[in-house]
Amino acid sequence: IFVHEMDFHLFALFLVSWQAGASSDLSAATRVARMMVERFGMTDVAKWVIGDDDAEVAGTTRQAVDKNVDELTKESYKRASSLLKSRRHELERVAQALLKYETLTADELRTVAQGRQLDRDD
């Protein structure tokens, strides 16, 4: 149940955090969504599909899997887009601080996102 209720975008971020670039992000998110459906049983379709990596999925089951993957990625895009829009000011502050300092600690990131000044010499 915990995994089933875990937010897709957080799960995807965790699994693909090592990759860079929009194209690879899209491919990775789709790959993760497919793994969530086919391997981890995180949708209703999973009761038909869940299995090992070599399992072949065809016909109406494949269509159901593809539909679930599409729904997961679209839902994740909407949530991520909404989050970015609602946190735009924080993101802009962090972006400016990163341009200025190049790196930020977790505490500095929180400080900047909250709109407070960094106490930093460089």
C-alpha positions in Angstrom: 0.0 0.0 0.0 2.8 2.4 0.8 4.4 2.0 -2.6 1.0 2.2 -4.3 0.2 5.5 -2.6 3.7 7.0 -3.2 3.6 10.0 -5.5 4.8 9.0 -9.0 6.9 12.1 -9.5 8.8 11.4 -6.3 9.3 7.8 -7.2 10.5 8.7 -10.7 12.8 11.4 -9.4 14.4 9.0 -7.0 15.0 6.4 -9.7 16.2 8.8 -12.4 18.1 11.4 -10.4 21.4 10.4 -12.0 20.3 11.2 -15.5 20.4 14.6 -17.2 18.5 16.4 -20.0 14.9 16.7 -20.9 14.9 13.9 -23.5 16.4 11.4 -21.1 14.0 12.6 -18.3 11.0 11.9 -20.5 12.4 8.5 -21.4 13.2 7.7 -17.8 9.8 8.8 -16.5 8.1 6.6 -19.1 10.4 3.7 -18.2 9.6 4.2 -14.5 5.9 4.4 -15.1 6.1 1.1 -17.1 8.0 -0.5 -14.2 5.5 0.7 -11.7 2.7 -0.9 -13.7 4.4 -4.1 -14.9 6.8 -5.0 -12.2 5.7 -3.3 -9.0 1.9 -3.7 -9.3 1.1 0.0 -8.6 -2.1 0.1 -10.6 -5.2 -2.0 -11.1 -3.7 -3.6 -14.2 -0.9 -5.1 -12.1 -2.9 -8.0 -10.9 -2.7 -9.3 -14.6 0.8 -8.3 -15.3 3.1 -8.2 -12.3 6.0 -10.6 -12.9 9.6 -10.8 -13.9 11.5 -8.7 -16.5 11.0 -11.4 -19.2 7.3 -11.6 -19.0 5.6 -10.9 -22.3 2.5 -8.7 -22.2 0.2 -8.7 -25.3 -3.3 -7.9 -26.5 -5.8 -6.2 -24.3 -3.5 -6.5 -21.3 -0.8 -4.6 -23.3 -3.4 -1.9 -24.1 -4.4 -1.6 -20.4 -0.7 -1.3 -19.4 0.0 1.3 -22.0 -3.1 3.2 -20.9 -2.0 3.2 -17.3 1.5 4.3 -18.3 0.1 7.1 -20.3 -2.2 8.2 -17.4 0.7 8.0 -14.9 3.0 10.2 -17.0 0.2 12.7 -17.8 -0.8 13.0 -14.2 2.8 13.4 -13.1 3.3 16.1 -15.7 0.3 18.0 -14.5 1.3 17.7 -10.9 4.9 18.8 -11.6 3.8 21.7 -13.8 1.4 22.9 -11.1 4.0 22.6 -8.4 6.5 24.5 -10.5 4.0 27.3 -11.1 2.9 27.5 -7.5 6.6 27.7 -6.4 7.9 29.9 -9.1 9.1 32.7 -6.7 11.1 30.1 -4.7 12.5 28.6 -7.8 13.6 32.0 -9.1 15.4 32.8 -5.8 17.2 29.5 -5.9 18.2 29.9 -9.5 19.6 33.3 -8.8 21.5 32.0 -5.8 22.9 29.1 -7.9 24.0 31.5 -10.6 25.8 33.5 -7.9 27.3 30.7 -5.7 27.2 27.7 -8.1 26.4 25.3 -5.1 24.2 25.5 -2.1 23.9 23.3 1.0 20.5 22.0 2.0 20.3 24.6 4.7 21.3 27.4 2.2 18.7 26.1 -0.2 16.0 26.4 2.4 17.2 29.8 3.4 17.1 31.1 -0.1 13.8 29.5 -0.9 12.3 31.2 2.1 13.5 34.6 0.8 16.1 35.1 3.4 19.7 36.3 2.7 22.6 34.0 2.8 25.3 34.7 5.3 28.2 33.7 3.0 31.5 35.3 2.1 31.9 34.1 -1.5 
